[in-house]
């Protein structure tokens, strides 16, 4: 419960279920009311670390641990400039070293280690790779725009499909009401048998259901691009199962020597005196001193009858 509380006003989620905790670049948490009070003029100092913060940089806390929030924010800021891809390097080793450098920078900034030197390192990197950084940012911007356009088209088609289904549903309801009213009128004013009228009505409704066309589900855009989500009407492939697995014990090769003693004989004949006894940890893991003793005897007796 203490984790879900504002450190300044001590308001908890228990007292105020609608409590909204917010976090800034320094990683310290404040509730929304305290943020509005302390940063009324747009900027102010953090109550915990006295770092100057801006009101606009506060965001809703997503993770319980504020340090995770801080690391996520720092990682986003670092990756805006450290945006090289694997194809920008001559070898995989250089690319891995580059990724290791990013992790070191994020770790230092998150844990307040060598802040000044780390920021100098970032600035030096930005000066040396200015053109490549701008090129990769433009490339990422184009991909983001294309993805956003594709998602927007998908939303439009989903909305059109939803409206069409709603229209068909309303039309089916109105049709059902009209049929029910027609049946009531026929029962009230017709001179025939009511049972025959009901049977005729039920048969007519059944015939109409069979004649109705099924509305095909839209599975692609007008451009021909398939939806990435949603169900398709393709049948589930049937996987043919092979025969059941039958265990066959491994054949013991000819050791060209006498058979080693059984485990019971190893214990009775004192072979274990020459082997270190297992400790409690090894015993808990299933290890016993009889295993290495048996293996040593097997190796010792193997090949004694071999003739070249």
C-alpha positions in Angstrom: 0.0 0.0 0.0 2.9 2.4 0.7 4.1 1.9 -2.9 0.9 3.4 -4.2 1.1 6.6 -2.2 2.3 10.2 -2.9 5.5 10.8 -0.9 4.7 14.5 -0.4 1.0 14.6 0.7 0.9 10.9 1.8 -2.4 10.3 0.0 -2.8 6.5 -0.8 -4.8 4.6 -3.3 -6.8 3.2 -0.4 -8.0 6.7 0.7 -8.4 8.0 -2.9 -9.0 5.2 -5.5 -8.7 7.8 -8.3 -5.2 8.8 -7.2 -3.0 9.4 -10.2 0.7 9.2 -9.7 3.0 11.0 -12.0 6.8 10.8 -12.7 9.4 13.1 -14.4 12.9 12.6 -15.8 14.4 12.3 -12.3 12.3 9.3 -11.5 10.6 10.6 -8.3 6.9 10.2 -8.0 4.3 12.9 -7.1 0.5 12.8 -7.3 -1.3 14.9 -9.8 -2.6 17.4 -7.2 1.0 18.0 -5.9 2.3 18.5 -9.4 -0.4 21.1 -10.1 0.4 22.8 -6.8 4.3 22.8 -7.0 4.6 23.5 -10.7 1.9 26.1 -11.0 4.2 28.5 -12.9 5.3 25.8 -15.3 8.6 24.8 -13.7 9.9 24.1 -10.2 12.3 21.9 -8.2 11.8 18.2 -7.3 11.0 17.8 -3.6 13.4 14.9 -3.3 16.5 15.8 -5.4 16.0 19.5 -6.1 16.4 19.1 -9.8 14.7 21.8 -11.9 11.7 20.1 -13.7 9.1 21.3 -16.1 5.3 20.7 -15.6 4.9 19.5 -19.2 7.5 16.6 -18.7 5.4 14.9 -16.1 3.6 11.8 -17.3 1.4 9.2 -15.6 3.3 6.4 -13.9 3.0 3.1 -15.7 5.2 0.9 -13.6 5.2 0.4 -9.8 9.0 0.9 -9.6 9.8 4.6 -10.3 13.4 3.6 -11.4 11.9 1.6 -14.2 10.0 4.7 -15.3 13.3 6.7 -15.2 15.1 4.0 -17.2 12.4 3.9 -19.9 12.5 7.7 -20.3 16.3 7.8 -20.5 16.4 4.9 -22.9 13.9 6.7 -25.2 16.0 9.9 -25.1 19.3 8.0 -25.8 17.9 5.9 -28.7 16.7 9.1 -30.5 20.4 9.8 -31.2 21.9 6.3 -31.0 19.7 5.1 -33.9 22.2 3.1 -36.0 21.2 -0.2 -37.4 23.2 -3.4 -37.9 23.7 -2.6 -41.6 25.6 0.5 -40.6 28.5 -1.5 -39.2 31.2 -3.6 -40.9 30.9 -6.6 -38.6 28.6 -8.1 -36.0 31.3 -7.5 -33.3 31.2 -3.7 -33.9 27.4 -3.7 -33.7 27.5 -5.6 -30.5 30.0 -3.1 -29.0 27.7 -0.3 -30.1 24.8 -1.9 -28.3 27.0 -2.5 -25.2 27.9 1.2 -25.2 24.2 2.2 -25.3 23.5 -0.1 -22.3 26.4 1.5 -20.4 25.1 5.0 -21.0 21.6 4.1 -20.0 22.9 2.4 -16.8 25.1 5.4 -15.8 22.3 7.9 -16.3 19.7 5.8 -14.5 22.0 5.2 -11.5 23.6 8.7 -11.5 27.1 7.4 -12.3 29.5 9.8 -14.0 26.7 12.0 -15.3 28.9 14.7 -16.6 31.3 12.4 -18.4 28.4 10.4 -19.9 26.6 13.5 -21.2 29.9 14.7 -22.8 30.2 11.2 -24.4 26.7 11.6 -25.9 27.4 15.1 -27.2 30.7 13.9 -28.8 28.8 11.1 -30.5 26.1 13.4 -31.8 28.8 15.7 -33.3 30.7 12.9 -35.0 27.5 11.2 -36.4 25.3 14.2 -37.1 24.5 13.3 -40.7 23.8 9.6 -40.1 21.6 10.4 -37.1 19.5 12.8 -39.2 19.3 10.3 -42.1 18.1 7.5 -39.7 15.6 9.8 -38.1 14.1 10.7 -41.5 14.0 7.0 -42.4 12.2 6.2 -39.1 9.8 9.1 -39.7 8.8 7.8 -43.1 8.1 4.4 -41.7 6.1 5.8 -38.9 4.0 7.9 -41.4 3.4 4.8 -43.5 2.3 2.8 -40.5 0.0 5.5 -39.3 -1.6 5.8 -42.7 -2.1 2.0 -42.8 -3.7 2.0 -39.4 -5.9 4.9 -40.3 -7.2 3.0 -43.4 -7.8 0.0 -41.3 -9.8 2.1 -38.8 -11.9 3.5 -41.6 -12.7 0.1 -43.1 -13.5 -1.3 -39.7 -15.9 1.7 -39.1 -17.6 1.1 -42.5 -18.0 -2.6 -41.8 -19.4 -1.9 -38.4 -21.9 0.6 -39.8 -22.9 -1.9 -42.5 -23.4 -4.7 -39.9 -25.5 -2.3 -37.8 -27.6 -1.4 -40.7 -28.3 -5.0 -41.6 -29.1 -5.8 -38.0 -31.6 -3.0 -37.8 -33.1 -4.0 -41.1 -33.5 -7.6 -39.9 -35.2 -6.4 -36.7 -37.7 -4.2 -38.6 -38.4 -7.1 -41.0 -39.1 -9.4 -38.0 -41.5 -6.9 -36.5 -43.3 -6.6 -39.9 -43.6 -10.3 -40.2 -45.0 -10.6 -36.6 -47.5 -7.9 -37.3 -48.6 -9.6 -40.5 -49.0 -12.9 -38.6 -51.2 -11.2 -35.9 -53.4 -9.5 -38.6 -53.8 -12.8 -40.4 -54.7 -14.6 -37.1 -57.2 -11.9 -36.3 -59.0 -11.5 -39.6 -58.5 -14.8 -41.5 -61.2 -17.4 -41.4 -58.9 -20.5 -41.6 -57.5 -22.7 -38.8 -55.0 -20.8 -36.6 -52.8 -23.9 -36.4 -52.5 -24.1 -40.2 -51.7 -20.4 -40.4 -48.9 -20.8 -37.8 -47.5 -23.8 -39.7 -47.6 -21.9 -43.0 -45.9 -18.9 -41.4 -43.1 -21.0 -39.9 -42.5 -22.7 -43.2 -42.3 -19.4 -45.0 -39.8 -18.0 -42.5 -37.6 -21.1 -42.8 -37.6 -20.8 -46.6 -36.6 -17.2 -46.4 -33.7 -18.0 -44.1 -32.3 -20.5 -46.6 -32.6 -17.9 -49.4 -30.8 -15.2 -47.6 -27.3 -14.5 -48.8 -24.5 -14.5 -46.2 -22.7 -11.1 -46.0 -19.0 -11.8 -46.9 -16.5 -10.7 -44.3 -14.1 -7.9 -45.4 -10.6 -9.3 -45.1 -8.6 -6.7 -47.1 -8.3 -3.1 -48.0 -9.4 -1.7 -51.3 -5.7 -1.6 -52.2 -5.6 -5.4 -51.7 -3.6 -5.3 -48.5 -4.7 -8.0 -46.1 -5.8 -7.2 -42.6 -3.2 -8.0 -40.0 -5.8 -8.7 -37.4 -9.2 -10.3 -37.2 -10.4 -13.8 -38.0 -10.3 -15.3 -41.5 -12.7 -17.9 -42.7 -9.9 -20.3 -43.7 -10.2 -23.8 -42.4 -7.9 -24.9 -39.7 -5.3 -27.4 -41.2 -5.6 -30.9 -39.9 -2.2 -32.3 -38.7 -1.8 -36.0 -39.3 -0.4 -37.7 -36.3 2.2 -40.4 -36.8 2.5 -43.7 -34.9 2.9 -43.6 -31.1 6.4 -43.5 -29.8 7.6 -46.7 -28.4 10.6 -46.7 -26.0 13.4 -49.1 -26.9 16.3 -49.4 -24.4 19.8 -48.6 -25.6 22.0 -51.5 -26.5 24.9 -51.8 -24.1 28.1 -52.1 -26.1 30.6 -54.9 -25.5 33.0 -53.6 -23.0 35.6 -56.3 -23.7 36.0 -56.9 -20.1 34.4 -58.4 -16.9 31.1 -57.0 -15.8 31.4 -54.3 -13.1 29.8 -55.0 -9.7 26.2 -54.0 -9.0 25.4 -50.9 -6.9 24.4 -53.2 -4.0 27.8 -54.9 -4.2 29.6 -51.6 -4.3 28.0 -50.5 -1.1 28.6 -53.9 0.7 32.2 -54.5 -0.4 33.6 -51.2 0.8 34.3 -49.5 -2.6 32.8 -46.3 -1.3 35.7 -45.9 1.2 37.9 -44.6 -1.6 35.3 -42.1 -3.0 34.4 -38.7 -1.4 30.9 -38.8 0.2 28.3 -36.5 -1.1 27.3 -33.4 0.9 23.7 -32.3 1.8 23.5 -30.0 -1.2 24.6 -32.7 -3.7 22.3 -35.2 -2.1 19.3 -32.8 -2.5 20.1 -32.6 -6.2 20.0 -36.4 -6.6 23.8 -37.0 -6.6 25.2 -40.0 -4.8 28.8 -41.2 -4.4 27.9 -44.6 -5.9 27.5 -43.0 -9.3 31.2 -41.9 -9.8 32.4 -45.1 -8.1 30.4 -47.2 -10.6 31.6 -45.2 -13.5 35.3 -45.5 -12.3 34.9 -49.3 -12.0 33.3 -49.5 -15.5 36.2 -47.6 -17.0 38.8 -49.7 -15.1 37.3 -53.0 -16.2 36.6 -52.0 -19.8 39.0 -53.4 -22.4 40.7 -55.9 -20.2 39.8 -58.8 -22.6 40.8 -56.8 -25.7 43.1 -58.6 -28.1 44.8 -56.8 -30.9 
